[in-house]
C-alpha cells in the first residue's frame, strides 16, 4: 500500500511538471495546446518530432520555447542543398599548435536540435541524422561521441513547396516518433498573439520551469507506466491490421509498435495515471503511425489518405474491455 501511495505521488508530480511546461510554452505560442502537449509527450517518450506545416505557424518558436522552458542548450541547423554531413555531425580539424587532430562538434550536439526544412538537404546529409536519432551518438572517423541528455530532434518541412526538395525516405521517417501539424490559430488566439509579440521577443522572456534532471525523472517514470497484456495485444492487433490492409503497400513496423507503446505510456503519465488505457492508444495513433504508412498506387490515385486508413483500422480492431 505504501508503495502504491508513493507511485501515485510520483505520477501526480509528473503531471504537475508537465502542465507547468505546457503553460510556460503557451505564453508565447497561443492556441496550440494539442501540438504543445504532443511535442512534450514526444520528448518524455524519448522520441523525435517531425512538424509538417506551412511557413509562419510557429514551428521554430515551438523548439525555442521548449528549450527555454527546460533551460537546455538548443541548436538550429538550416538544411540546404549544400549542407554537408560534417556540418551536422562534426569534423576533425588539424591543430598546428598541438600537432594533432581535434574534434569540432557539429550542430547535432545540443539537447534540442531544430532541423529546419530537413527535406531541402541531400539524402546523404539527411542520413547523417540516423545514428544520432536512433542511438544518441555520433561516429566520426571511427570515434564515437555521445550526445547530451535529454536529446531531441525537431525537424520541420513545408508540405506545399516541393521544388528543390528531397522527400524523406521511409527509413528516415520511421525514426520520428511523431509527425504533427501546427495549423492556423483561431481568431481569439491570433489576436492574443498580436498583443504578446507586438513588442519584445516573448521567447527571450521565458524562464525555465523545469530542468534536465526533471525530464530524466519523467522519462524514467513514463517507462514504468503499466501496460496490461490486453493493451499490448491491442497494439499488436492494430499493427497487424495495417499490414493486411488492402490500401497499404507498407504497414507499420515493430519499431512503430514500440513507439506507440512509449508514447501511450508518456501520455498516461502526463495525466497522472499509472497505467495505459485504449483511449491513450487511440489518441496517439494518428501522430505516431500516419507518417509510417505507404499507400498502394491504386489507393493514392483514388484519393485515399493514410488518416482514412487508420480510422478504418481503429474502427475494425476490437478494443479490449478488461473483462474476462
C-alpha positions as CSV (number, residue, x, y, z in Angstrom):
1,X,0.0,0.0,0.0
2,X,2.8,2.4,0.9
3,X,4.5,1.7,-2.4
4,X,1.2,2.4,-4.3
5,X,0.8,5.7,-2.5
6,X,4.4,6.7,-3.4
7,X,3.8,5.8,-7.0
8,X,0.7,7.9,-7.0
9,X,2.6,10.9,-5.6
10,X,5.3,10.4,-8.3
11,X,2.7,10.4,-11.1
12,X,1.0,13.5,-9.6
13,X,4.3,15.3,-9.6
14,X,4.9,14.2,-13.2
15,X,1.6,15.7,-14.2
16,X,2.3,19.0,-12.3
17,X,5.7,19.5,-14.1
18,X,4.2,18.5,-17.4
19,X,1.4,21.1,-17.0
20,X,3.9,23.8,-15.9
21,X,6.0,23.3,-19.0
22,X,2.8,23.4,-21.2
23,X,1.6,26.6,-19.5
24,X,5.0,28.2,-20.0
25,X,5.2,27.4,-23.7
26,X,1.6,28.7,-24.2
27,X,2.8,32.1,-23.0
28,X,4.4,32.5,-26.5
29,X,2.5,30.0,-28.6
30,X,-1.2,30.7,-28.4
31,X,-4.0,28.3,-29.4
32,X,-1.8,25.3,-29.9
33,X,-2.4,23.3,-26.8
34,X,-2.6,19.9,-28.6
35,X,0.6,20.5,-30.6
36,X,2.4,21.6,-27.4
37,X,1.3,18.5,-25.5
38,X,2.2,16.2,-28.3
39,X,5.7,17.7,-28.6
40,X,6.3,17.4,-24.8
41,X,4.9,13.9,-24.8
42,X,7.3,13.0,-27.6
43,X,10.3,14.4,-25.6
44,X,9.3,12.4,-22.4
45,X,8.9,9.3,-24.6
46,X,12.5,9.7,-25.8
47,X,11.4,10.3,-29.4
48,X,11.9,12.8,-32.2
49,X,9.3,15.1,-33.7
50,X,8.6,16.0,-37.4
51,X,6.5,19.1,-37.8
52,X,5.0,19.4,-41.2
53,X,3.1,22.6,-42.0
54,X,3.2,25.9,-44.0
55,X,5.7,28.6,-43.1
56,X,4.9,31.1,-40.3
57,X,2.8,29.0,-38.0
58,X,5.2,28.6,-35.1
59,X,7.4,25.6,-35.9
60,X,10.7,27.2,-34.9
61,X,9.1,29.0,-32.0
62,X,8.0,25.6,-30.6
63,X,11.5,24.4,-30.4
64,X,12.8,27.6,-28.9
65,X,10.1,27.8,-26.3
66,X,10.6,24.1,-25.3
67,X,14.3,24.6,-24.9
68,X,13.8,27.8,-22.9
69,X,11.2,26.2,-20.6
70,X,13.7,23.4,-19.7
71,X,16.9,25.6,-19.5
72,X,18.7,23.4,-22.0
73,X,21.0,24.0,-25.0
74,X,19.5,24.2,-28.4
75,X,20.9,24.5,-31.9
76,X,19.3,25.3,-35.2
77,X,20.5,23.6,-38.4
78,X,19.2,25.2,-41.6
79,X,19.1,22.3,-44.1
80,X,20.1,23.5,-47.6
81,X,21.2,21.6,-50.7
82,X,24.9,22.5,-50.0
83,X,24.8,21.4,-46.3
84,X,27.4,18.6,-45.7
85,X,27.1,15.7,-43.3
86,X,30.1,17.0,-41.4
87,X,28.2,20.3,-40.8
88,X,25.7,18.2,-38.8
89,X,27.9,15.7,-37.0
90,X,31.2,17.5,-36.7
91,X,34.6,17.2,-38.2
92,X,38.2,16.5,-37.1
93,X,40.4,19.6,-37.7
94,X,44.2,19.6,-37.6
95,X,45.7,21.8,-34.9
96,X,49.1,23.1,-35.9
97,X,49.9,24.3,-32.3
98,X,49.3,20.8,-30.9
99,X,50.2,18.8,-33.9
100,X,47.1,16.6,-33.6
101,X,43.6,16.5,-34.9
102,X,40.8,18.0,-32.7
103,X,37.1,17.2,-33.0
104,X,34.9,20.1,-33.6
105,X,31.3,19.2,-32.8
106,X,28.6,19.9,-35.4
107,X,25.1,21.3,-34.8
108,X,23.7,18.0,-33.6
109,X,25.5,18.4,-30.3
110,X,22.7,20.0,-28.2
111,X,19.8,18.9,-26.1
112,X,17.2,20.1,-28.6
113,X,18.1,20.3,-32.3
114,X,15.9,22.1,-34.8
115,X,16.4,20.7,-38.3
116,X,14.7,23.4,-40.3
117,X,13.3,22.4,-43.7
118,X,15.0,19.0,-43.5
119,X,13.8,17.9,-46.9
120,X,15.9,20.6,-48.6
121,X,19.2,18.8,-47.8
122,X,20.6,15.9,-49.9
123,X,19.8,12.3,-48.9
124,X,23.5,11.9,-47.8
125,X,23.1,14.8,-45.3
126,X,19.7,13.6,-44.1
127,X,21.2,10.2,-43.4
128,X,23.8,11.8,-41.1
129,X,21.0,12.2,-38.6
130,X,20.1,8.4,-38.5
131,X,22.7,7.3,-36.0
132,X,22.2,10.3,-33.8
133,X,18.4,9.9,-33.7
134,X,18.5,6.1,-33.1
135,X,21.5,5.7,-30.8
136,X,22.0,9.2,-29.4
137,X,25.7,9.1,-30.5
138,X,27.8,10.3,-33.5
139,X,30.7,8.4,-35.1
140,X,33.3,10.4,-36.9
141,X,36.5,8.8,-38.2
142,X,35.8,5.6,-36.2
143,X,35.5,7.6,-32.9
144,X,32.1,7.6,-31.2
145,X,30.9,10.7,-29.3
146,X,27.8,10.6,-27.0
147,X,25.2,13.2,-27.4
148,X,23.9,15.2,-24.4
149,X,20.8,14.1,-22.5
150,X,17.9,14.8,-22.9
151,X,18.2,14.8,-26.7
152,X,15.5,15.5,-29.2
153,X,15.4,16.4,-32.9
154,X,12.6,18.6,-34.0
155,X,12.6,18.6,-37.8
156,X,10.3,20.8,-40.0
157,X,9.3,20.6,-43.6
158,X,6.9,22.5,-45.8
159,X,4.3,20.2,-47.4
160,X,3.3,22.7,-50.1
161,X,6.5,23.8,-51.8
162,X,8.3,20.8,-53.3
163,X,10.8,22.4,-55.7
164,X,14.4,21.6,-54.9
165,X,13.4,19.2,-52.1
166,X,14.4,15.6,-51.3
167,X,11.5,13.6,-49.8
168,X,12.5,11.8,-46.6
169,X,12.7,8.0,-47.2
170,X,10.7,5.6,-45.2
171,X,13.7,4.6,-43.1
172,X,14.2,8.2,-42.0
173,X,10.5,8.8,-41.4
174,X,10.4,5.7,-39.2
175,X,13.0,7.4,-36.8
176,X,10.5,10.1,-35.9
177,X,8.2,9.1,-33.1
178,X,5.5,11.6,-34.2
179,X,4.6,13.8,-37.1
180,X,2.3,16.7,-36.3
181,X,1.0,19.9,-37.9
182,X,0.7,23.2,-36.2
183,X,-2.3,24.6,-38.1
184,X,-3.6,28.2,-38.0
185,X,-4.7,29.7,-34.7
186,X,-8.3,30.6,-34.1
187,X,-9.3,34.3,-34.1
188,X,-9.1,34.9,-30.4
189,X,-5.6,33.2,-30.2
190,X,-4.3,35.2,-33.1
191,X,-5.4,38.5,-31.5
192,X,-3.7,37.4,-28.3
193,X,-0.6,36.6,-30.4
194,X,-0.6,40.1,-31.8
195,X,-0.5,41.5,-28.2
196,X,2.2,39.1,-27.0
197,X,4.5,39.5,-29.9
198,X,3.9,43.2,-30.6
199,X,6.9,44.4,-28.7
200,X,9.8,42.5,-27.2
201,X,10.6,38.9,-28.3
202,X,8.4,36.9,-26.0
203,X,10.6,33.8,-26.2
204,X,13.6,35.7,-24.7
205,X,11.5,36.5,-21.7
206,X,10.7,32.9,-20.9
207,X,12.3,31.4,-17.8
208,X,13.0,27.7,-17.2
209,X,10.2,25.9,-15.2
210,X,11.9,22.5,-15.3
211,X,15.4,21.1,-15.5
212,X,17.1,18.3,-17.5
213,X,17.0,16.2,-14.3
214,X,13.2,16.7,-14.2
215,X,13.0,15.4,-17.8
216,X,15.2,12.4,-16.9
217,X,13.0,11.6,-13.9
218,X,9.8,12.0,-16.0
219,X,11.3,9.7,-18.7
220,X,12.1,7.0,-16.1
221,X,8.6,7.3,-14.7
222,X,7.0,7.0,-18.1
223,X,8.9,3.9,-18.8
224,X,7.5,2.3,-15.6
225,X,3.8,3.0,-16.5
226,X,2.0,-0.3,-16.6
227,X,0.8,-1.7,-19.9
228,X,-1.7,-4.6,-19.4
229,X,-1.4,-7.7,-21.6
230,X,-4.7,-6.8,-23.2
231,X,-3.4,-3.4,-24.2
232,X,-0.2,-5.0,-25.7
233,X,-2.4,-7.3,-27.6
234,X,-4.4,-4.3,-28.9
235,X,-1.2,-2.6,-30.1
236,X,-0.1,-5.8,-32.0
237,X,-3.6,-6.2,-33.5
238,X,-3.5,-2.6,-34.8
239,X,-0.1,-3.2,-36.3
240,X,-1.3,-6.5,-37.9
241,X,-4.4,-4.8,-39.3
242,X,-2.2,-2.2,-41.1
243,X,0.0,-4.9,-42.6
244,X,-3.0,-6.7,-44.1
245,X,-5.0,-3.6,-45.2
246,X,-5.6,-3.7,-49.0
247,X,-5.0,0.1,-49.4
248,X,-1.5,-0.1,-47.9
249,X,1.7,-1.3,-49.6
250,X,3.6,-1.0,-46.3
251,X,2.1,-1.3,-42.8
252,X,3.8,-0.3,-39.6
253,X,7.0,-1.9,-38.4
254,X,7.7,-3.5,-35.0
255,X,9.6,-0.3,-34.2
256,X,6.4,1.7,-34.7
257,X,4.5,-0.6,-32.3
258,X,7.1,0.0,-29.7
259,X,6.9,3.7,-30.4
260,X,3.2,3.7,-29.9
261,X,3.6,2.0,-26.6
262,X,6.2,4.5,-25.4
263,X,4.0,7.4,-26.4
264,X,1.0,5.9,-24.8
265,X,2.9,5.5,-21.5
266,X,4.1,9.1,-21.6
267,X,0.5,10.3,-22.3
268,X,-0.8,8.3,-19.4
269,X,1.8,9.7,-17.0
270,X,1.1,13.2,-18.2
271,X,-2.5,13.0,-16.9
272,X,-1.4,11.4,-13.6
273,X,-2.2,7.8,-14.4
274,X,-0.1,4.7,-13.6
275,X,-1.5,2.6,-16.5
276,X,-2.3,2.9,-20.2
277,X,-5.9,2.7,-21.5
278,X,-7.1,2.1,-25.0
279,X,-8.0,5.8,-25.2
280,X,-4.4,6.7,-24.8
281,X,-3.5,4.5,-27.7
282,X,-6.3,5.8,-30.0
283,X,-5.4,9.4,-29.2
284,X,-1.9,8.8,-30.5
285,X,-2.5,6.5,-33.4
286,X,-2.5,9.4,-35.9
287,X,0.6,11.3,-34.8
288,X,2.6,8.2,-34.2
289,X,1.6,5.9,-37.2
290,X,0.3,8.0,-40.1
291,X,3.7,9.0,-41.5
292,X,4.9,5.4,-41.4
293,X,2.3,4.1,-43.8
294,X,2.8,3.7,-47.6
295,X,-0.3,3.6,-49.7
296,X,-0.7,1.4,-52.8
297,X,-0.7,3.3,-56.1
298,X,-4.4,2.4,-56.6
299,X,-5.3,3.9,-53.2
300,X,-3.3,7.0,-53.8
301,X,-4.9,7.6,-57.2
302,X,-8.3,7.0,-55.7
303,X,-7.7,9.8,-53.2
304,X,-7.5,7.6,-50.1
305,X,-5.3,9.1,-47.3
306,X,-3.3,7.4,-44.5
307,X,-5.6,9.1,-41.9
308,X,-8.6,7.5,-43.5
309,X,-7.0,4.1,-43.5
310,X,-6.0,4.5,-39.8
311,X,-9.6,5.4,-39.0
312,X,-10.8,2.2,-40.6
313,X,-8.2,0.2,-38.8
314,X,-9.2,1.7,-35.4
315,X,-12.9,1.0,-36.1
316,X,-12.3,-2.6,-37.1
317,X,-9.8,-3.7,-34.4
318,X,-11.7,-4.7,-31.2
319,X,-11.0,-2.6,-28.2
320,X,-10.0,-4.5,-25.0
321,X,-12.7,-4.2,-22.3
322,X,-10.7,-5.6,-19.4
323,X,-13.5,-8.2,-18.8
324,X,-12.9,-11.9,-18.7
